[in-house]
Amino acid sequence: MLTTIPNLLTLSRILAIPALIGAFYLSTPLSNWLVFGIFTAAGITDILDGYFARSLGEESGLGKFLDPVADKLLVAATLLMLVYVDRIGDWTILPTVVILCREILVSGLREFLAELRVSVPVSRVAKWKTAVQMVAIGFLIIGDAGWDMIPCVEIGRAGMWIAAVVTIYTGYDYLRAGLQHVTASTSALDPGKDGS
């Protein structure tokens, strides 16, 4: 049901994306802090929707579908805008591409496995990766509008590299687990594999 509290929180994260993109076009430092505020608020809704879904017993198929989609849309839109405003550039493009490609890979894998009625739970390492990635993005959003003594852009870029390394590890982990099911389903469909 769309009107449950968790689903409304998830939808608010998707609806925040146009506001976040628009805020990037304002002048600095207002732009930086407004984008940071929207991004942080969206991140809080991500925590709250899971909490309410579990505590209120309102976990649903729609929520399980919408939640990762909302997360990926928010992160992808923010990363693309950070490239646009040149806070992600040069070599930092590489970890950004790795992170985005991994998200697409895992989404495709999850979609395929869902057809087989196989769920792939989020690992603890993947949760840490997400935390590092979100903090890094936060620092990049603040950028030069931050405090003189804290090199926000450099911290953000370093965080993106750390997140990318962990992303490769968790992406491989998901892929390895998923390929076992892919291979098994292919063998079941191939009549030549039945041992006769």
C-alpha positions as CSV (number, residue, x, y, z in Angstrom):
1,M,0.0,0.0,0.0
2,L,1.5,3.3,-1.1
3,T,0.2,5.4,1.8
4,T,2.1,3.6,4.6
5,I,4.6,5.7,6.5
6,P,7.7,3.8,5.2
7,N,6.5,4.2,1.6
8,L,5.8,7.9,2.0
9,L,9.3,8.4,3.4
10,T,10.8,6.5,0.5
11,L,8.7,8.6,-2.0
12,S,9.8,11.8,-0.3
13,R,13.4,10.8,-1.1
14,I,12.6,10.4,-4.8
15,L,10.6,13.7,-4.8
16,A,13.6,15.5,-3.1
17,I,15.8,14.8,-6.2
18,P,14.5,17.6,-8.4
19,A,14.9,20.1,-5.4
20,L,18.5,18.8,-4.8
21,I,19.4,19.2,-8.5
22,G,17.9,22.7,-8.6
23,A,19.8,23.8,-5.5
24,F,23.1,23.0,-7.3
25,Y,22.3,25.9,-9.6
26,L,22.2,28.5,-6.8
27,S,25.2,30.6,-5.9
28,T,27.8,29.4,-3.4
29,P,27.8,29.0,-0.4
30,L,24.0,28.9,-0.3
31,S,24.0,26.2,-2.9
32,N,26.4,23.9,-1.0
33,W,24.6,24.1,2.3
34,L,21.1,23.8,0.8
35,V,22.1,20.7,-1.2
36,F,23.8,19.3,1.9
37,G,20.6,19.9,3.9
38,I,18.4,18.2,1.3
39,F,20.9,15.3,0.9
40,T,21.1,14.8,4.7
41,A,17.3,14.9,5.1
42,A,16.9,12.3,2.3
43,G,19.5,10.1,4.1
44,I,17.5,10.4,7.3
45,T,14.4,9.3,5.6
46,D,16.3,6.2,4.4
47,I,17.0,5.3,8.0
48,L,13.5,6.1,9.2
49,D,11.6,4.2,6.5
50,G,13.4,1.0,7.4
51,Y,12.8,1.6,11.1
52,F,9.1,2.3,10.7
53,A,8.7,-0.7,8.3
54,R,10.1,-3.1,10.9
55,S,8.5,-1.5,14.0
56,L,5.1,-1.0,12.5
57,G,5.1,-4.3,10.6
58,E,4.6,-2.5,7.3
59,E,7.2,-4.2,5.2
60,S,5.8,-4.6,1.7
61,G,6.9,-5.7,-1.7
62,L,6.4,-2.1,-3.0
63,G,8.6,-0.8,-0.2
64,K,11.3,-3.4,-0.9
65,F,11.3,-2.3,-4.5
66,L,11.1,1.4,-4.0
67,D,13.7,1.7,-1.2
68,P,16.8,0.7,-3.2
69,V,15.5,2.5,-6.3
70,A,15.2,5.7,-4.3
71,D,18.7,5.3,-2.9
72,K,20.3,4.7,-6.2
73,L,18.5,7.6,-7.9
74,L,19.5,10.0,-5.1
75,V,23.1,8.9,-5.2
76,A,23.4,8.8,-9.0
77,A,21.8,12.3,-9.4
78,T,24.1,13.8,-6.7
79,L,27.2,12.3,-8.1
80,L,26.4,13.5,-11.6
81,M,25.7,17.0,-10.3
82,L,29.0,16.9,-8.4
83,V,30.8,16.1,-11.6
84,Y,28.9,19.0,-13.2
85,V,30.1,21.5,-10.6
86,D,33.6,20.0,-10.8
87,R,33.9,18.7,-7.3
88,I,34.4,15.3,-8.8
89,G,36.9,15.5,-11.6
90,D,40.3,14.2,-12.8
91,W,41.0,10.8,-11.2
92,T,38.0,11.0,-8.9
93,I,35.9,10.1,-11.9
94,L,37.2,6.6,-11.7
95,P,35.8,5.6,-8.3
96,T,32.6,7.4,-9.2
97,V,32.2,5.3,-12.3
98,V,33.0,2.1,-10.3
99,I,30.3,3.0,-7.8
100,L,27.7,3.7,-10.4
101,C,28.5,0.6,-12.4
102,R,28.3,-1.6,-9.3
103,E,24.9,-0.2,-8.5
104,I,23.6,-1.1,-12.0
105,L,25.2,-4.5,-11.8
106,V,23.7,-5.3,-8.4
107,S,20.3,-3.9,-9.5
108,G,20.2,-6.2,-12.6
109,L,21.3,-9.2,-10.5
110,R,18.7,-8.5,-7.9
111,E,16.0,-8.2,-10.6
112,F,17.0,-11.5,-12.1
113,L,17.2,-13.3,-8.8
114,A,13.8,-11.9,-7.8
115,E,12.3,-13.8,-10.7
116,L,13.9,-17.0,-9.2
117,R,12.4,-16.0,-5.8
118,V,16.0,-15.7,-4.4
119,S,16.7,-12.7,-2.1
120,V,20.2,-11.3,-1.7
121,P,20.5,-9.8,1.8
122,V,22.7,-6.7,2.2
123,S,25.9,-7.6,3.9
124,R,27.5,-5.7,6.8
125,V,30.4,-4.7,4.6
126,A,28.0,-3.3,2.0
127,K,26.3,-1.2,4.8
128,W,29.7,0.2,5.8
129,K,30.4,1.0,2.1
130,T,27.2,2.9,1.9
131,A,28.0,4.8,5.1
132,V,31.5,5.8,3.8
133,Q,30.1,6.7,0.4
134,M,27.4,9.0,1.9
135,V,29.8,10.7,4.2
136,A,32.2,11.3,1.2
137,I,29.4,12.7,-0.9
138,G,28.4,15.0,2.0
139,F,32.0,16.4,2.2
140,L,32.0,16.9,-1.6
141,I,28.7,18.7,-1.5
142,I,30.0,21.1,1.2
143,G,33.2,21.7,-0.8
144,D,34.8,25.1,-0.5
145,A,31.9,26.4,1.5
146,G,33.2,24.4,4.5
147,W,35.6,25.4,7.2
148,D,39.1,26.6,6.3
149,M,40.8,24.1,8.6
150,I,38.9,21.1,7.1
151,P,39.7,20.2,3.5
152,C,36.2,19.0,2.6
153,V,36.8,18.3,-1.1
154,E,40.0,16.3,-0.4
155,I,38.3,14.3,2.4
156,G,35.3,13.6,0.1
157,R,37.6,12.5,-2.8
158,A,39.6,10.2,-0.5
159,G,36.3,8.8,0.8
160,M,35.1,8.0,-2.7
161,W,38.3,6.0,-3.4
162,I,37.7,4.0,-0.2
163,A,34.1,3.5,-1.1
164,A,35.1,2.3,-4.6
165,V,37.5,-0.3,-3.2
166,V,34.9,-1.7,-0.8
167,T,32.4,-1.4,-3.7
168,I,34.5,-3.7,-5.9
169,Y,34.7,-6.2,-3.0
170,T,31.0,-6.2,-2.2
171,G,30.1,-6.2,-5.9
172,Y,32.2,-9.3,-6.5
173,D,30.6,-10.9,-3.4
174,Y,27.1,-10.3,-4.7
175,L,28.1,-11.4,-8.2
176,R,29.6,-14.6,-7.0
177,A,26.6,-15.4,-4.9
178,G,24.2,-14.5,-7.7
179,L,26.1,-16.5,-10.4
180,Q,25.6,-19.7,-8.4
181,H,21.8,-19.2,-8.8
182,V,22.2,-18.1,-12.4
183,T,24.2,-21.2,-13.2
184,A,21.7,-23.5,-11.3
185,S,18.7,-22.0,-13.1
186,T,20.4,-22.4,-16.5
187,S,21.3,-26.0,-15.8
188,A,17.6,-26.7,-14.8
189,L,16.4,-25.2,-18.1
190,D,18.9,-27.2,-20.2
191,P,17.6,-30.7,-20.9
192,G,21.1,-31.9,-21.8
193,K,22.2,-31.4,-18.2
194,D,19.8,-33.9,-16.6
195,G,22.4,-36.7,-16.5
196,S,20.7,-38.9,-19.1
